[in-house]
Amino acid sequence: MILRRQMKRFWMTVSWASFIVGVVLLYRRDMDQAFIAGVIGSLAWFLSYRVQMRELVAQADEQSEQDGKVHSNEE
């Protein structure tokens, strides 16, 4: 779980760094490089979102397994 949080933080850092680099490149009117920085930033954001969703799905699966055990003990 700690590794997932670190991965999410890593991808968000890459995303923001790419955003800043993209803004600087746009200011310098280097459109091709700004586009590449934007694509890398978008990819990093989606990867951080993916890590977050995998964590939520794992928690939901764990909760449903626990709920299933509770219901099977009641019968």
Biopython code that builds the backbone (N, CA, C, O; Angstrom):
import numpy as np
from Bio.PDB.StructureBuilder import StructureBuilder

atoms = [
    (1, "MET", "N", (0.825, -1.191, 0.000)),
    (1, "MET", "CA", (0.000, 0.000, 0.000)),
    (1, "MET", "C", (0.866, 1.250, 0.000)),
    (1, "MET", "O", (0.545, 2.238, -0.662)),
    (2, "ILE", "N", (1.950, 1.204, 0.734)),
    (2, "ILE", "CA", (2.867, 2.345, 0.762)),
    (2, "ILE", "C", (3.501, 2.534, -0.611)),
    (2, "ILE", "O", (3.688, 3.663, -1.065)),
    (3, "LEU", "N", (3.832, 1.425, -1.272)),
    (3, "LEU", "CA", (4.421, 1.508, -2.599)),
    (3, "LEU", "C", (3.451, 2.158, -3.581)),
    (3, "LEU", "O", (3.869, 2.946, -4.429)),
    (4, "ARG", "N", (2.169, 1.839, -3.475)),
    (4, "ARG", "CA", (1.169, 2.442, -4.363)),
    (4, "ARG", "C", (1.066, 3.933, -4.138)),
    (4, "ARG", "O", (0.947, 4.700, -5.093)),
    (5, "ARG", "N", (1.110, 4.351, -2.888)),
    (5, "ARG", "CA", (1.065, 5.795, -2.596)),
    (5, "ARG", "C", (2.293, 6.498, -3.149)),
    (5, "ARG", "O", (2.204, 7.612, -3.663)),
    (6, "GLN", "N", (3.440, 5.837, -3.039)),
    (6, "GLN", "CA", (4.657, 6.423, -3.583)),
    (6, "GLN", "C", (4.588, 6.498, -5.102)),
    (6, "GLN", "O", (5.053, 7.470, -5.697)),
    (7, "MET", "N", (4.009, 5.476, -5.735)),
    (7, "MET", "CA", (3.871, 5.494, -7.189)),
    (7, "MET", "C", (2.916, 6.605, -7.618)),
    (7, "MET", "O", (3.175, 7.302, -8.599)),
    (8, "LYS", "N", (1.826, 6.769, -6.895)),
    (8, "LYS", "CA", (0.889, 7.833, -7.222)),
    (8, "LYS", "C", (1.571, 9.195, -7.087)),
    (8, "LYS", "O", (1.429, 10.058, -7.953)),
    (9, "ARG", "N", (2.300, 9.373, -6.012)),
    (9, "ARG", "CA", (3.013, 10.642, -5.798)),
    (9, "ARG", "C", (4.053, 10.870, -6.890)),
    (9, "ARG", "O", (4.222, 11.993, -7.365)),
    (10, "PHE", "N", (4.750, 9.806, -7.287)),
    (10, "PHE", "CA", (5.752, 9.911, -8.355)),
    (10, "PHE", "C", (5.114, 10.367, -9.657)),
    (10, "PHE", "O", (5.604, 11.293, -10.303)),
    (11, "TRP", "N", (4.000, 9.704, -10.049)),
    (11, "TRP", "CA", (3.353, 10.064, -11.316)),
    (11, "TRP", "C", (2.755, 11.458, -11.274)),
    (11, "TRP", "O", (2.765, 12.159, -12.286)),
    (12, "MET", "N", (2.233, 11.879, -10.126)),
    (12, "MET", "CA", (1.715, 13.244, -10.025)),
    (12, "MET", "C", (2.845, 14.264, -10.119)),
    (12, "MET", "O", (2.667, 15.332, -10.706)),
    (13, "THR", "N", (3.994, 13.948, -9.552)),
    (13, "THR", "CA", (5.150, 14.845, -9.648)),
    (13, "THR", "C", (5.612, 14.963, -11.094)),
    (13, "THR", "O", (5.906, 16.061, -11.568)),
    (14, "VAL", "N", (5.677, 13.834, -11.794)),
    (14, "VAL", "CA", (6.054, 13.861, -13.210)),
    (14, "VAL", "C", (5.032, 14.664, -14.004)),
    (14, "VAL", "O", (5.399, 15.418, -14.905)),
    (15, "SER", "N", (3.766, 14.507, -13.677)),
    (15, "SER", "CA", (2.708, 15.228, -14.374)),
    (15, "SER", "C", (2.864, 16.743, -14.202)),
    (15, "SER", "O", (2.822, 17.490, -15.180)),
    (16, "TRP", "N", (3.040, 17.183, -12.972)),
    (16, "TRP", "CA", (3.192, 18.617, -12.726)),
    (16, "TRP", "C", (4.485, 19.159, -13.323)),
    (16, "TRP", "O", (4.501, 20.270, -13.853)),
    (17, "ALA", "N", (5.561, 18.396, -13.244)),
    (17, "ALA", "CA", (6.825, 18.847, -13.835)),
    (17, "ALA", "C", (6.673, 18.999, -15.352)),
    (17, "ALA", "O", (7.180, 19.958, -15.934)),
    (18, "SER", "N", (5.983, 18.065, -15.983)),
    (18, "SER", "CA", (5.748, 18.160, -17.429)),
    (18, "SER", "C", (4.875, 19.361, -17.763)),
    (18, "SER", "O", (5.086, 20.022, -18.780)),
    (19, "PHE", "N", (3.906, 19.640, -16.919)),
    (19, "PHE", "CA", (3.061, 20.814, -17.126)),
    (19, "PHE", "C", (3.881, 22.097, -17.089)),
    (19, "PHE", "O", (3.731, 22.965, -17.948)),
    (20, "ILE", "N", (4.745, 22.207, -16.093)),
    (20, "ILE", "CA", (5.585, 23.403, -15.964)),
    (20, "ILE", "C", (6.532, 23.532, -17.146)),
    (20, "ILE", "O", (6.705, 24.620, -17.697)),
    (21, "VAL", "N", (7.146, 22.417, -17.533)),
    (21, "VAL", "CA", (8.040, 22.437, -18.695)),
    (21, "VAL", "C", (7.261, 22.832, -19.947)),
    (21, "VAL", "O", (7.755, 23.604, -20.768)),
    (22, "GLY", "N", (6.051, 22.309, -20.094)),
    (22, "GLY", "CA", (5.217, 22.650, -21.237)),
    (22, "GLY", "C", (4.882, 24.132, -21.294)),
    (22, "GLY", "O", (4.909, 24.735, -22.367)),
    (23, "VAL", "N", (4.567, 24.721, -20.151)),
    (23, "VAL", "CA", (4.260, 26.158, -20.100)),
    (23, "VAL", "C", (5.484, 26.978, -20.495)),
    (23, "VAL", "O", (5.374, 27.947, -21.246)),
    (24, "VAL", "N", (6.640, 26.590, -19.989)),
    (24, "VAL", "CA", (7.873, 27.300, -20.339)),
    (24, "VAL", "C", (8.147, 27.185, -21.841)),
    (24, "VAL", "O", (8.526, 28.160, -22.488)),
    (25, "LEU", "N", (7.952, 25.996, -22.378)),
    (25, "LEU", "CA", (8.188, 25.807, -23.810)),
    (25, "LEU", "C", (7.175, 26.577, -24.653)),
    (25, "LEU", "O", (7.524, 27.090, -25.716)),
    (26, "LEU", "N", (5.941, 26.663, -24.200)),
    (26, "LEU", "CA", (4.956, 27.486, -24.913)),
    (26, "LEU", "C", (5.363, 28.958, -24.889)),
    (26, "LEU", "O", (5.231, 29.666, -25.888)),
    (27, "TYR", "N", (5.855, 29.403, -23.749)),
    (27, "TYR", "CA", (6.314, 30.793, -23.625)),
    (27, "TYR", "C", (7.460, 31.075, -24.602)),
    (27, "TYR", "O", (7.561, 32.163, -25.168)),
    (28, "ARG", "N", (8.321, 30.063, -24.784)),
    (28, "ARG", "CA", (9.447, 30.213, -25.716)),
    (28, "ARG", "C", (9.037, 29.935, -27.161)),
    (28, "ARG", "O", (9.867, 29.993, -28.068)),
    (29, "ARG", "N", (7.762, 29.634, -27.371)),
    (29, "ARG", "CA", (7.177, 29.359, -28.692)),
    (29, "ARG", "C", (7.790, 28.132, -29.364)),
    (29, "ARG", "O", (7.968, 28.103, -30.582)),
    (30, "ASP", "N", (8.108, 27.130, -28.564)),
    (30, "ASP", "CA", (8.597, 25.854, -29.084)),
    (30, "ASP", "C", (7.431, 24.865, -29.001)),
    (30, "ASP", "O", (7.346, 24.054, -28.078)),
    (31, "MET", "N", (6.550, 24.952, -29.977)),
    (31, "MET", "CA", (5.281, 24.235, -29.922)),
    (31, "MET", "C", (5.442, 22.713, -29.957)),
    (31, "MET", "O", (4.719, 22.004, -29.256)),
    (32, "ASP", "N", (6.370, 22.205, -30.755)),
    (32, "ASP", "CA", (6.546, 20.756, -30.850)),
    (32, "ASP", "C", (6.973, 20.163, -29.513)),
    (32, "ASP", "O", (6.416, 19.159, -29.070)),
    (33, "GLN", "N", (7.947, 20.774, -28.880)),
    (33, "GLN", "CA", (8.418, 20.273, -27.593)),
    (33, "GLN", "C", (7.363, 20.464, -26.500)),
    (33, "GLN", "O", (7.255, 19.638, -25.594)),
    (34, "ALA", "N", (6.588, 21.545, -26.580)),
    (34, "ALA", "CA", (5.512, 21.764, -25.608)),
    (34, "ALA", "C", (4.447, 20.681, -25.748)),
    (34, "ALA", "O", (3.895, 20.216, -24.751)),
    (35, "PHE", "N", (4.161, 20.280, -26.986)),
    (35, "PHE", "CA", (3.191, 19.211, -27.211)),
    (35, "PHE", "C", (3.686, 17.914, -26.595)),
    (35, "PHE", "O", (2.916, 17.205, -25.947)),
    (36, "ILE", "N", (4.951, 17.597, -26.785)),
    (36, "ILE", "CA", (5.528, 16.370, -26.223)),
    (36, "ILE", "C", (5.468, 16.404, -24.694)),
    (36, "ILE", "O", (5.140, 15.404, -24.056)),
    (37, "ALA", "N", (5.787, 17.564, -24.113)),
    (37, "ALA", "CA", (5.711, 17.691, -22.657)),
    (37, "ALA", "C", (4.271, 17.513, -22.185)),
    (37, "ALA", "O", (4.032, 16.909, -21.139)),
    (38, "GLY", "N", (3.319, 18.029, -22.943)),
    (38, "GLY", "CA", (1.906, 17.861, -22.588)),
    (38, "GLY", "C", (1.468, 16.415, -22.656)),
    (38, "GLY", "O", (0.725, 15.948, -21.792)),
    (39, "VAL", "N", (1.919, 15.699, -23.675)),
    (39, "VAL", "CA", (1.570, 14.283, -23.805)),
    (39, "VAL", "C", (2.159, 13.484, -22.643)),
    (39, "VAL", "O", (1.482, 12.633, -22.066)),
    (40, "ILE", "N", (3.398, 13.752, -22.305)),
    (40, "ILE", "CA", (4.034, 13.052, -21.185)),
    (40, "ILE", "C", (3.312, 13.373, -19.879)),
    (40, "ILE", "O", (3.100, 12.489, -19.050)),
    (41, "GLY", "N", (2.937, 14.634, -19.697)),
    (41, "GLY", "CA", (2.196, 15.021, -18.495)),
    (41, "GLY", "C", (0.844, 14.340, -18.411)),
    (41, "GLY", "O", (0.436, 13.891, -17.340)),
    (42, "SER", "N", (0.146, 14.262, -19.544)),
    (42, "SER", "CA", (-1.160, 13.591, -19.567)),
    (42, "SER", "C", (-1.014, 12.108, -19.262)),
    (42, "SER", "O", (-1.807, 11.543, -18.509)),
    (43, "LEU", "N", (-0.020, 11.491, -19.833)),
    (43, "LEU", "CA", (0.231, 10.072, -19.577)),
    (43, "LEU", "C", (0.535, 9.833, -18.103)),
    (43, "LEU", "O", (0.024, 8.884, -17.507)),
    (44, "ALA", "N", (1.356, 10.682, -17.519)),
    (44, "ALA", "CA", (1.695, 10.534, -16.101)),
    (44, "ALA", "C", (0.462, 10.718, -15.229)),
    (44, "ALA", "O", (0.297, 10.013, -14.233)),
    (45, "TRP", "N", (-0.411, 11.666, -15.597)),
    (45, "TRP", "CA", (-1.633, 11.872, -14.814)),
    (45, "TRP", "C", (-2.526, 10.643, -14.880)),
    (45, "TRP", "O", (-3.058, 10.212, -13.858)),
    (46, "PHE", "N", (-2.697, 10.072, -16.072)),
    (46, "PHE", "CA", (-3.524, 8.875, -16.204)),
    (46, "PHE", "C", (-2.925, 7.698, -15.442)),
    (46, "PHE", "O", (-3.667, 6.893, -14.879)),
    (47, "LEU", "N", (-1.610, 7.582, -15.413)),
    (47, "LEU", "CA", (-0.989, 6.494, -14.653)),
    (47, "LEU", "C", (-1.213, 6.680, -13.154)),
    (47, "LEU", "O", (-1.439, 5.703, -12.440)),
    (48, "SER", "N", (-1.154, 7.918, -12.671)),
    (48, "SER", "CA", (-1.418, 8.147, -11.244)),
    (48, "SER", "C", (-2.876, 7.833, -10.927)),
    (48, "SER", "O", (-3.178, 7.294, -9.862)),
    (49, "TYR", "N", (-3.772, 8.164, -11.838)),
    (49, "TYR", "CA", (-5.194, 7.858, -11.648)),
    (49, "TYR", "C", (-5.414, 6.350, -11.650)),
    (49, "TYR", "O", (-6.225, 5.833, -10.882)),
    (50, "ARG", "N", (-4.695, 5.654, -12.509)),
    (50, "ARG", "CA", (-4.801, 4.194, -12.578)),
    (50, "ARG", "C", (-4.347, 3.557, -11.261)),
    (50, "ARG", "O", (-4.994, 2.635, -10.763)),
    (51, "VAL", "N", (-3.255, 4.039, -10.705)),
    (51, "VAL", "CA", (-2.776, 3.515, -9.423)),
    (51, "VAL", "C", (-3.828, 3.744, -8.337)),
    (51, "VAL", "O", (-4.076, 2.869, -7.508)),
    (52, "GLN", "N", (-4.438, 4.919, -8.350)),
    (52, "GLN", "CA", (-5.470, 5.231, -7.365)),
    (52, "GLN", "C", (-6.675, 4.308, -7.525)),
    (52, "GLN", "O", (-7.207, 3.814, -6.530)),
    (53, "MET", "N", (-7.104, 4.073, -8.738)),
    (53, "MET", "CA", (-8.265, 3.210, -8.978)),
    (53, "MET", "C", (-7.968, 1.755, -8.611)),
    (53, "MET", "O", (-8.837, 1.061, -8.084)),
    (54, "ARG", "N", (-6.757, 1.293, -8.883)),
    (54, "ARG", "CA", (-6.397, -0.081, -8.509)),
    (54, "ARG", "C", (-6.463, -0.239, -6.991)),
    (54, "ARG", "O", (-6.894, -1.281, -6.496)),
    (55, "GLU", "N", (-6.042, 0.778, -6.256)),
    (55, "GLU", "CA", (-6.094, 0.724, -4.799)),
    (55, "GLU", "C", (-7.546, 0.683, -4.312)),
    (55, "GLU", "O", (-7.874, -0.079, -3.403)),
    (56, "LEU", "N", (-8.411, 1.498, -4.914)),
    (56, "LEU", "CA", (-9.819, 1.500, -4.515)),
    (56, "LEU", "C", (-10.502, 0.178, -4.844)),
    (56, "LEU", "O", (-11.313, -0.309, -4.056)),
    (57, "VAL", "N", (-10.188, -0.405, -5.991)),
    (57, "VAL", "CA", (-10.782, -1.688, -6.367)),
    (57, "VAL", "C", (-10.311, -2.787, -5.416)),
    (57, "VAL", "O", (-11.096, -3.648, -5.017)),
    (58, "ALA", "N", (-9.033, -2.754, -5.058)),
    (58, "ALA", "CA", (-8.512, -3.757, -4.125)),
    (58, "ALA", "C", (-9.202, -3.633, -2.769)),
    (58, "ALA", "O", (-9.526, -4.644, -2.146)),
    (59, "GLN", "N", (-9.428, -2.417, -2.313)),
    (59, "GLN", "CA", (-10.126, -2.217, -1.044)),
    (59, "GLN", "C", (-11.569, -2.700, -1.128)),
    (59, "GLN", "O", (-12.073, -3.319, -0.191)),
    (60, "ALA", "N", (-12.228, -2.423, -2.236)),
    (60, "ALA", "CA", (-13.616, -2.868, -2.401)),
    (60, "ALA", "C", (-13.690, -4.390, -2.460)),
    (60, "ALA", "O", (-14.602, -4.987, -1.887)),
    (61, "ASP", "N", (-12.741, -5.024, -3.145)),
    (61, "ASP", "CA", (-12.714, -6.485, -3.193)),
    (61, "ASP", "C", (-12.502, -7.077, -1.806)),
    (61, "ASP", "O", (-13.151, -8.051, -1.424)),
    (62, "GLU", "N", (-11.593, -6.480, -1.067)),
    (62, "GLU", "CA", (-11.323, -6.959, 0.291)),
    (62, "GLU", "C", (-12.562, -6.803, 1.169)),
    (62, "GLU", "O", (-12.884, -7.688, 1.961)),
    (63, "GLN", "N", (-13.251, -5.677, 1.024)),
    (63, "GLN", "CA", (-14.466, -5.439, 1.808)),
    (63, "GLN", "C", (-15.558, -6.428, 1.428)),
    (63, "GLN", "O", (-16.255, -6.942, 2.303)),
    (64, "SER", "N", (-15.717, -6.701, 0.137)),
    (64, "SER", "CA", (-16.764, -7.642, -0.280)),
    (64, "SER", "C", (-16.442, -9.065, 0.176)),
    (64, "SER", "O", (-17.350, -9.835, 0.489)),
    (65, "GLU", "N", (-15.152, -9.421, 0.217)),
    (65, "GLU", "CA", (-14.780, -10.735, 0.736)),
    (65, "GLU", "C", (-15.105, -10.843, 2.214)),
    (65, "GLU", "O", (-15.587, -11.877, 2.677)),
    (66, "GLN", "N", (-14.840, -9.768, 2.957)),
    (66, "GLN", "CA", (-15.153, -9.774, 4.382)),
    (66, "GLN", "C", (-16.661, -9.839, 4.599)),
    (66, "GLN", "O", (-17.130, -10.531, 5.502)),
    (67, "ASP", "N", (-17.417, -9.124, 3.777)),
    (67, "ASP", "CA", (-18.881, -9.168, 3.890)),
    (67, "ASP", "C", (-19.392, -10.563, 3.569)),
    (67, "ASP", "O", (-20.328, -11.043, 4.209)),
    (68, "GLY", "N", (-18.792, -11.213, 2.591)),
    (68, "GLY", "CA", (-19.198, -12.570, 2.231)),
    (68, "GLY", "C", (-18.933, -13.549, 3.348)),
    (68, "GLY", "O", (-19.735, -14.453, 3.581)),
    (69, "LYS", "N", (-17.821, -13.387, 4.046)),
    (69, "LYS", "CA", (-17.513, -14.266, 5.183)),
    (69, "LYS", "C", (-18.482, -14.059, 6.309)),
    (69, "LYS", "O", (-18.873, -15.019, 6.974)),
    (70, "VAL", "N", (-18.884, -12.818, 6.545)),
    (70, "VAL", "CA", (-19.836, -12.529, 7.599)),
    (70, "VAL", "C", (-21.171, -13.173, 7.289)),
    (70, "VAL", "O", (-21.786, -13.770, 8.172)),
    (71, "HIS", "N", (-21.636, -13.063, 6.044)),
    (71, "HIS", "CA", (-22.919, -13.640, 5.654)),
    (71, "HIS", "C", (-22.867, -15.167, 5.681)),
    (71, "HIS", "O", (-23.858, -15.801, 6.045)),
    (72, "SER", "N", (-21.761, -15.762, 5.311)),
    (72, "SER", "CA", (-21.683, -17.224, 5.311)),
    (72, "SER", "C", (-21.648, -17.766, 6.736)),
    (72, "SER", "O", (-22.090, -18.891, 6.971)),
    (73, "ASN", "N", (-21.134, -16.996, 7.690)),
    (73, "ASN", "CA", (-21.129, -17.425, 9.088)),
    (73, "ASN", "C", (-22.511, -17.343, 9.707)),
    (73, "ASN", "O", (-22.816, -18.089, 10.637)),
    (74, "GLU", "N", (-23.350, -16.452, 9.207)),
    (74, "GLU", "CA", (-24.686, -16.277, 9.770)),
    (74, "GLU", "C", (-25.611, -17.424, 9.397)),
    (74, "GLU", "O", (-26.531, -17.742, 10.151)),
    (75, "GLU", "N", (-25.388, -18.041, 8.261)),
    (75, "GLU", "CA", (-26.281, -19.101, 7.772)),
    (75, "GLU", "C", (-26.054, -20.382, 8.441)),
    (75, "GLU", "O", (-26.728, -21.365, 8.137)),
]
sb = StructureBuilder()
sb.init_structure("model")
sb.init_model(0)
sb.init_chain("A")
sb.init_seg("    ")
for serial, (resi, resn, name, xyz) in enumerate(atoms, 1):
    if name == "N":
        sb.init_residue(resn, " ", resi, " ")
    sb.init_atom(name, np.array(xyz, "f"), 0.0, 1.0, " ", f" {name:<3s}", serial, name[0])
structure = sb.get_structure()
